[in-house]
Amino acid sequence: MAPSPHPLVLNGRQAFKAGDLPGAMSLCELRLHDAPTDTQALELKAVILQGRGDAAGAEAVMRRAITADPACDWALNDLTLLLRAQGRGGDAEMAAREAVAARPADAQAHLQLGVILAEKDDLPAAEYHNRKVIELAGAHPQALLNLGLTLYNQGQIAEAEDLLLRVHRQAPDNAMIMAHISRLFEARRDMDSAFAWLDRAEAAGRKTGEDFTVLRAIYLRNTGRAREGLDLIDRTPNPEAPARLERGHLLDKLGRYDEAWQAFSNAKAGLARDRGVRYHADKVTAQYAAMKTFFTRDTLRRLPKARVRSDIAQPVFILGFPRSGTTMLEQMLASHPQAGAGGELPFVFEWQALVRTLLPGDRNFPDKLAFLTAGDYRHVPGVLRDYYLGRAETYGVMGKGKTRFSDKMPLNDVYLPLIQMAFPAAPVIRLVRHPLDIAVSVLSHNLTHGENFGYAIETILAHMMATHDLNQHYKAVLDHTVMELKYEDFVADQDGQTRRVLGHCGLEYDPACLRFHENPRHAPTPSYAQVSQPLNSRSVGRWRNYRRHLEPYLDRIAAMIADLGYGVA
């Protein structure tokens, strides 16, 4: 039990409540002069400083309290909140981790780390901490809601539905919870229920100022009522960037392509401004140049490879640019009884930090990999392999009876040499699609991959060309076979290409893979609606609708288009 506050602290709290900040600070400082480690006095000082708008001063006091008491609950948790409010995501994450380490039975610490991990899309880890909150503090509505949304975003619809309905029973007038439940029913393809819950959300939202126009417009578009959706958006005063992006989709559905292009371009520019992001072309150029310089044929032959493990399910790496068809391919594989869907797994990217830790010296990645030629570091590829498999196991992607699981993280192409070093026998499939179809699709979706390349057509095409150039280099220097699958070939010959893919993955043919649109799994990506429909060719050649807007860039990307076996006729 914490000791009773000192009288000076009590009087200081009363002064603060009365709005007398100078008086409260004076009493606080008197106490800290005599007892500089009194964490209750430090708490009051931090609150006063925040009341004055002095975030830096408040942070310093919180850190002082943690130094005095490494398990100081208020300081650990308030520091995380303060850092998040300042947009200092990395510092906030570290503070949250420190809080959980110092107070593993503190539900608030787990709650905050769970929120941060969910924002990073590390959903299984966020799920763990949300479950820990419920274990420690009971079925609090916020904890149930956080867990439900984390499960939804992992495609675990049934448990998410149960949790969100429990939250709704505890807060029956909460409009946002009703909207979340509506999205669950949409994921289950029960549009009657989805619209019914959305009606309820909108009725409640009118009292609280919450707006669900974009969600309704998406439902209308996905149910063939694009005209109604467009009328709805156009009646919205001063629509924000997400609404303008959805307006572009509706215009596209209605065949009004010039207006759609303008809507996509303006919406993506607005999103970039709102988020304060830009494409880091110089960083991409330097990174890709370093990869090409280091990974030569001679270097790759000298580097060791991990042995193949046969005691655990193995990954299938699905490479490809965003919007190239990787979700479709994963959904097909996930329809096979021996294959699971991993989704966009971040583990390959995480290898960079592991390499920096495991290998000596101050070289940057990938140059540091040169140390693998030393006899006492030839085990490192096996460490990368086991790190990846361990992380995959905690993600729950290795279901019972599965021998394969997919990893379709976009742009894993960049790290292909590392993948083949850690998993020399793993099936690797690269999805290829007409670059202009990809470009139009990326422009029309809200994506954050690849140094924020997706906010303008110029940067989309620039990143595409840079990645293609790196892939061409890897083709020349890597020995391991990468199966290339053209999206258009899969659409034209689904049975033949399905057999080809399954054979490459060491899986027996199963006709369920042809009916992947019937798979009840919810694919938590922008492609979720497409992969729940029978395969069709509607997206093939879509770029031609926007040829006039793409024309200025055709000469610049003609060589890449030809390399990939496409044309611009």
DAPE-V872750 format. One record per residue. BURIAL is b if it has 9 or more other ideal C-beta (glycine too) atoms within 8 Angstrom, else e. D_LAST is the distance of its C-alpha to the last C-alpha in whole Angstrom. Layout:
burial->BURIAL d_last->D_LAST
burial->BURIAL d_last->D_LAST
This chain:
burial->e d_last->77
burial->e d_last->76
burial->e d_last->80
burial->e d_last->80
burial->e d_last->79
burial->b d_last->81
burial->e d_last->83
burial->b d_last->81
burial->b d_last->78
burial->b d_last->79
burial->b d_last->80
burial->b d_last->77
burial->b d_last->75
burial->e d_last->77
burial->b d_last->77
burial->b d_last->73
burial->e d_last->73
burial->e d_last->75
burial->e d_last->72
burial->e d_last->75
burial->b d_last->72
burial->e d_last->74
burial->b d_last->77
burial->b d_last->75
burial->b d_last->74
burial->e d_last->78
burial->b d_last->79
burial->b d_last->76
burial->b d_last->77
burial->b d_last->81
burial->b d_last->80
burial->b d_last->77
burial->e d_last->80
burial->e d_last->82
burial->e d_last->80
burial->e d_last->77
burial->e d_last->75
burial->b d_last->76
burial->b d_last->72
burial->b d_last->73
burial->b d_last->74
burial->b d_last->71
burial->b d_last->69
burial->b d_last->71
burial->b d_last->70
burial->b d_last->66
burial->b d_last->66
burial->b d_last->68
burial->b d_last->65
burial->b d_last->62
burial->e d_last->64
burial->e d_last->64
burial->e d_last->61
burial->e d_last->62
burial->b d_last->59
burial->e d_last->60
burial->b d_last->63
burial->b d_last->63
burial->b d_last->61
burial->e d_last->63
burial->b d_last->66
burial->b d_last->64
burial->b d_last->64
burial->b d_last->67
burial->b d_last->68
burial->b d_last->66
burial->e d_last->68
burial->b d_last->71
burial->b d_last->70
burial->e d_last->67
burial->e d_last->67
burial->b d_last->67
burial->b d_last->65
burial->b d_last->65
burial->b d_last->64
burial->b d_last->61
burial->b d_last->60
burial->b d_last->60
burial->b d_last->59
burial->b d_last->55
burial->b d_last->55
burial->b d_last->56
burial->b d_last->53
burial->b d_last->50
burial->e d_last->51
burial->e d_last->51
burial->e d_last->47
burial->e d_last->48
burial->b d_last->47
burial->e d_last->48
burial->e d_last->51
burial->b d_last->52
burial->b d_last->50
burial->e d_last->53
burial->b d_last->56
burial->b d_last->55
burial->b d_last->55
burial->b d_last->58
burial->b d_last->60
burial->b d_last->59
burial->e d_last->60
burial->b d_last->63
burial->b d_last->64
burial->e d_last->62
burial->e d_last->64
burial->b d_last->63
burial->b d_last->61
burial->e d_last->59
burial->b d_last->58
burial->b d_last->56
burial->b d_last->55
burial->b d_last->54
burial->b d_last->52
burial->b d_last->50
burial->b d_last->49
burial->b d_last->47
burial->b d_last->46
burial->b d_last->44
burial->e d_last->43
burial->e d_last->41
burial->e d_last->40
burial->b d_last->43
burial->b d_last->43
burial->b d_last->46
burial->b d_last->48
burial->b d_last->48
burial->b d_last->49
burial->b d_last->52
burial->b d_last->53
burial->b d_last->53
burial->b d_last->55
burial->b d_last->57
burial->b d_last->58
burial->b d_last->59
burial->e d_last->61
burial->b d_last->63
burial->e d_last->63
burial->e d_last->62
burial->e d_last->60
burial->b d_last->59
burial->b d_last->57
burial->e d_last->55
burial->b d_last->55
burial->b d_last->54
burial->b d_last->51
burial->b d_last->50
burial->b d_last->50
burial->b d_last->48
burial->b d_last->45
burial->b d_last->45
burial->b d_last->45
burial->b d_last->42
burial->b d_last->40
burial->b d_last->40
burial->b d_last->40
burial->e d_last->43
burial->b d_last->44
burial->e d_last->47
burial->b d_last->49
burial->b d_last->47
burial->b d_last->48
burial->e d_last->52
burial->b d_last->52
burial->b d_last->50
burial->b d_last->53
burial->b d_last->56
burial->b d_last->55
burial->b d_last->54
burial->e d_last->58
burial->e d_last->59
burial->e d_last->57
burial->e d_last->57
burial->e d_last->56
burial->b d_last->53
burial->b d_last->50
burial->b d_last->48
burial->b d_last->49
burial->b d_last->48
burial->b d_last->45
burial->b d_last->44
burial->b d_last->46
burial->b d_last->43
burial->b d_last->40
burial->b d_last->42
burial->b d_last->42
burial->b d_last->38
burial->b d_last->38
burial->b d_last->40
burial->e d_last->38
burial->e d_last->41
burial->b d_last->39
burial->e d_last->43
burial->b d_last->45
burial->b d_last->42
burial->b d_last->42
burial->b d_last->46
burial->b d_last->46
burial->b d_last->44
burial->e d_last->46
burial->b d_last->49
burial->b d_last->48
burial->b d_last->47
burial->e d_last->50
burial->b d_last->52
burial->b d_last->49
burial->e d_last->50
burial->e d_last->54
burial->e d_last->53
burial->e d_last->50
burial->b d_last->47
burial->e d_last->44
burial->b d_last->41
burial->b d_last->39
burial->b d_last->36
burial->b d_last->37
burial->b d_last->37
burial->b d_last->34
burial->b d_last->32
burial->b d_last->35
burial->b d_last->34
burial->b d_last->30
burial->b d_last->30
burial->e d_last->32
burial->e d_last->30
burial->e d_last->32
burial->b d_last->30
burial->e d_last->31
burial->e d_last->34
burial->b d_last->33
burial->b d_last->32
burial->e d_last->35
burial->b d_last->37
burial->b d_last->35
burial->e d_last->35
burial->e d_last->39
burial->b d_last->39
burial->e d_last->41
burial->e d_last->39
burial->b d_last->37
burial->e d_last->37
burial->b d_last->33
burial->b d_last->33
burial->b d_last->33
burial->b d_last->31
burial->b d_last->28
burial->b d_last->29
burial->b d_last->29
burial->b d_last->25
burial->b d_last->25
burial->b d_last->27
burial->b d_last->24
burial->b d_last->21
burial->e d_last->23
burial->b d_last->24
burial->e d_last->20
burial->e d_last->21
burial->b d_last->19
burial->e d_last->20
burial->e d_last->23
burial->b d_last->22
burial->b d_last->20
burial->b d_last->23
burial->b d_last->26
burial->b d_last->24
burial->b d_last->24
burial->b d_last->28
burial->b d_last->29
burial->b d_last->28
burial->b d_last->29
burial->b d_last->33
burial->b d_last->33
burial->b d_last->33
burial->e d_last->35
burial->e d_last->37
burial->e d_last->37
burial->e d_last->38
burial->e d_last->35
burial->e d_last->32
burial->b d_last->30
burial->e d_last->32
burial->b d_last->30
burial->e d_last->33
burial->e d_last->34
burial->b d_last->31
burial->b d_last->31
burial->e d_last->34
burial->b d_last->34
burial->b d_last->31
burial->e d_last->33
burial->b d_last->36
burial->b d_last->34
burial->b d_last->33
burial->e d_last->36
burial->b d_last->38
burial->b d_last->36
burial->e d_last->36
burial->e d_last->37
burial->e d_last->40
burial->b d_last->41
burial->b d_last->40
burial->e d_last->42
burial->e d_last->45
burial->b d_last->44
burial->e d_last->46
burial->b d_last->44
burial->b d_last->46
burial->e d_last->47
burial->e d_last->46
burial->e d_last->48
burial->e d_last->48
burial->e d_last->50
burial->e d_last->48
burial->b d_last->44
burial->b d_last->41
burial->b d_last->38
burial->b d_last->35
burial->b d_last->32
burial->b d_last->29
burial->b d_last->27
burial->b d_last->24
burial->b d_last->22
burial->b d_last->24
burial->b d_last->22
burial->b d_last->20
burial->b d_last->22
burial->b d_last->25
burial->b d_last->28
burial->b d_last->26
burial->b d_last->27
burial->b d_last->31
burial->b d_last->31
burial->b d_last->31
burial->b d_last->33
burial->b d_last->36
burial->b d_last->36
burial->b d_last->38
burial->e d_last->41
burial->b d_last->42
burial->b d_last->39
burial->b d_last->39
burial->b d_last->37
burial->b d_last->37
burial->b d_last->35
burial->b d_last->34
burial->b d_last->37
burial->b d_last->38
burial->b d_last->40
burial->b d_last->38
burial->b d_last->38
burial->b d_last->41
burial->b d_last->42
burial->e d_last->42
burial->e d_last->45
burial->b d_last->47
burial->b d_last->46
burial->b d_last->48
burial->e d_last->51
burial->e d_last->51
burial->b d_last->51
burial->e d_last->53
burial->e d_last->53
burial->e d_last->51
burial->e d_last->47
burial->e d_last->44
burial->b d_last->42
burial->b d_last->40
burial->b d_last->43
burial->b d_last->46
burial->b d_last->44
burial->b d_last->46
burial->b d_last->49
burial->b d_last->48
burial->e d_last->49
burial->e d_last->53
burial->e d_last->55
burial->e d_last->56
burial->b d_last->52
burial->b d_last->51
burial->e d_last->51
burial->b d_last->49
burial->b d_last->46
burial->b d_last->48
burial->b d_last->49
burial->b d_last->45
burial->b d_last->45
burial->e d_last->48
burial->b d_last->47
burial->b d_last->44
burial->b d_last->45
burial->e d_last->48
burial->b d_last->46
burial->b d_last->44
burial->b d_last->47
burial->e d_last->48
burial->b d_last->45
burial->e d_last->46
burial->b d_last->43
burial->b d_last->45
burial->e d_last->46
burial->e d_last->48
burial->e d_last->47
burial->b d_last->44
burial->b d_last->43
burial->b d_last->40
burial->b d_last->38
burial->b d_last->35
burial->b d_last->34
burial->b d_last->31
burial->b d_last->32
burial->b d_last->28
burial->b d_last->28
burial->b d_last->31
burial->b d_last->28
burial->b d_last->30
burial->b d_last->34
burial->b d_last->32
burial->b d_last->35
burial->b d_last->38
burial->b d_last->37
burial->b d_last->37
burial->b d_last->40
burial->b d_last->42
burial->b d_last->40
burial->b d_last->40
burial->e d_last->39
burial->b d_last->37
burial->b d_last->34
burial->b d_last->31
burial->b d_last->28
burial->b d_last->25
burial->b d_last->22
burial->b d_last->18
burial->b d_last->16
burial->b d_last->12
burial->b d_last->13
burial->b d_last->12
burial->b d_last->13
burial->b d_last->17
burial->b d_last->17
burial->b d_last->17
burial->b d_last->19
burial->b d_last->21
burial->b d_last->21
burial->b d_last->23
burial->b d_last->25
burial->b d_last->29
burial->b d_last->28
burial->e d_last->31
burial->e d_last->30
burial->b d_last->29
burial->b d_last->31
burial->b d_last->30
burial->b d_last->26
burial->b d_last->25
burial->b d_last->26
burial->b d_last->24
burial->b d_last->20
burial->e d_last->21
burial->b d_last->23
burial->b d_last->21
burial->b d_last->19
burial->b d_last->22
burial->b d_last->23
burial->b d_last->20
burial->b d_last->20
burial->b d_last->24
burial->b d_last->24
burial->b d_last->21
burial->b d_last->23
burial->b d_last->26
burial->b d_last->25
burial->b d_last->24
burial->b d_last->28
burial->b d_last->29
burial->e d_last->27
burial->e d_last->29
burial->b d_last->32
burial->b d_last->33
burial->e d_last->34
burial->e d_last->34
burial->e d_last->31
burial->b d_last->28
burial->b d_last->27
burial->e d_last->23
burial->b d_last->22
burial->b d_last->18
burial->b d_last->18
burial->b d_last->16
burial->b d_last->18
burial->b d_last->21
burial->b d_last->20
burial->e d_last->19
burial->e d_last->22
burial->b d_last->25
burial->e d_last->28
burial->e d_last->27
burial->b d_last->25
burial->b d_last->28
burial->b d_last->31
burial->b d_last->29
burial->b d_last->29
burial->b d_last->33
burial->b d_last->34
burial->b d_last->33
burial->b d_last->35
burial->e d_last->38
burial->b d_last->38
burial->e d_last->39
burial->b d_last->36
burial->b d_last->37
burial->e d_last->36
burial->b d_last->36
burial->b d_last->33
burial->e d_last->31
burial->b d_last->33
burial->b d_last->32
burial->b d_last->31
burial->e d_last->35
burial->b d_last->36
burial->e d_last->39
burial->e d_last->38
burial->b d_last->37
burial->b d_last->34
burial->b d_last->35
burial->e d_last->31
burial->e d_last->29
burial->b d_last->27
burial->b d_last->30
burial->e d_last->29
burial->b d_last->26
burial->b d_last->28
burial->e d_last->31
burial->e d_last->29
burial->e d_last->28
burial->b d_last->24
burial->e d_last->22
burial->e d_last->18
burial->e d_last->18
burial->e d_last->16
burial->b d_last->13
burial->e d_last->10
burial->b d_last->13
burial->b d_last->11
burial->e d_last->9
burial->b d_last->13
burial->b d_last->13
burial->e d_last->10
burial->e d_last->13
burial->b d_last->15
burial->b d_last->13
burial->e d_last->12
burial->e d_last->15
burial->b d_last->14
burial->b d_last->11
burial->e d_last->13
burial->e d_last->16
burial->b d_last->14
burial->b d_last->12
burial->e d_last->14
burial->b d_last->15
burial->b d_last->11
burial->b d_last->12
burial->e d_last->15
burial->b d_last->15
burial->e d_last->13
burial->e d_last->9
burial->e d_last->6
burial->e d_last->4
burial->e d_last->0
